[in-house]
Amino acid sequence: MNTKKAKKLFKKYVNNQCSPEELELLDSFLESFQDEHSFRSEFKFDEELKEEVWTKIRVQTNQRNPKKKYDKIFFLKYAAVLIGLVGAAVIWTNLSKEESTLIIEDNPIVLKTGNNELKKIVAGGGEVLRDTEGNILASQTDNQMVYYGKPTTEQMVYNEILVPKGKTFQLVLSDGSSVHLNSDTSLKYPISFVQGEERKVFLKGEAYFEVAKDTARPFTVVSQGMDVQVLGTHFNVSCYQNEAAHAVLLEGSVAVRQQTNTDKRTDAKIIQPGQKATLSDDAISITEVKVDDYLGWRNGHMVFNNEAFKNIIQKIERRYNVVIENGYEDLDPVQFRGTFENETIEDLLNTFKESAGFDYDIINNRIVIKKPE
């Protein structure tokens, strides 16, 4: 298909004017490209058409229960095509209105030191932490804080990093372990681990760990109702409030143990690469998963794999630091599949708007979803 014909077909598609034959042609056309790079390489569009040729979706619906109008899976097959070709005004009329400007607060990352001092961590800054004698404990470069302390025989001193919604941050702990913290997450950790003792950190939210191997000192992540213990490996732990805690393993092996209110330890379950341990109903279950679905957030991606809309809303709120009120509750159980790669929140909202058929209003940092009029 040449560029002229492609543009014409794209414009008809975004305006819902394609015939069944043209939709089939568009489907075959999109299937021939593996990614955005190959698409751009084949089709050179004018500069004024901007960068967003890969942002409109094609929706396929599969009615799972004919008795329920919204009990279906929306398959987001293409996270992008068209916006740049036809101009944002065609699809995003509401966004051009002055009252629809989305206001997002820029909340700082906060570091709580051992003496309860609060320090704001500025992205791209050069914060340096020192002890009472002036020795450097840690230093910041860009979006990462690196700790330098050696194993100690003294009582541990803890720091705690609090990452707000809309941001991520990275730490390198004193043992060399790397931690990538997702938005709305806190991690409490010692500035130096005690020599010969277990390495232990305390997580609320979500983080990806690359643990430095040390057979003499196991590394334990204490999360919501579940402990994850390793010697040295790569894994992701998620333990947001009101969500089932889970751990996904990329490399190595980990032991997952349910927490109890007594001194009695529960039996550990071992998970292998490609497996997910989930704590629900006071029990840990293990399933096979696609690990990449759980690690995309590190690169700013949002991956949904048959997730209910009510759960997706929570992820969007954390990712973009907004408040979403869903006044269209019939959408709560609707499941979606798809991947969004660093899209703006406007891109993402309008993709869902077109596929699920809802309207929304923007009021400061609040997004109110409502039934279409």
Secondary structure, 3 states (H helix, E strand, C coil): CCHHHHHHHHHHHHCCCCCHHHHHHHHHHHHCCCCHHHHHHHCCCCHHHCCCCECCCCEEEEECCCCCCCCEEEEECCCCECHHHHCHHHHCHHHHCHHHCCCCCCCCEEEECCCCCEEEECCCCCCEEECCCCCEEEEEECCEEEECCCCECCCCCEEEEEECCCCCEEEECCCCCEEEECCCEEEEEECCCECCCCEEEEEEEEEEEECCCCCCCCEEEECCCEEEEECCCEEEEEECCCCCCEEEEEECCEEEEECCCCCCCCCCEEECCCEEEEEECCEEEEEECCCHHHHHHHHCEEEEEEEEHHHHHHHHHHHHCCEEEECCHHHCCCEEEEEEECCCHHHHHHHHHHHHCCEEEEECCEEEEECCC
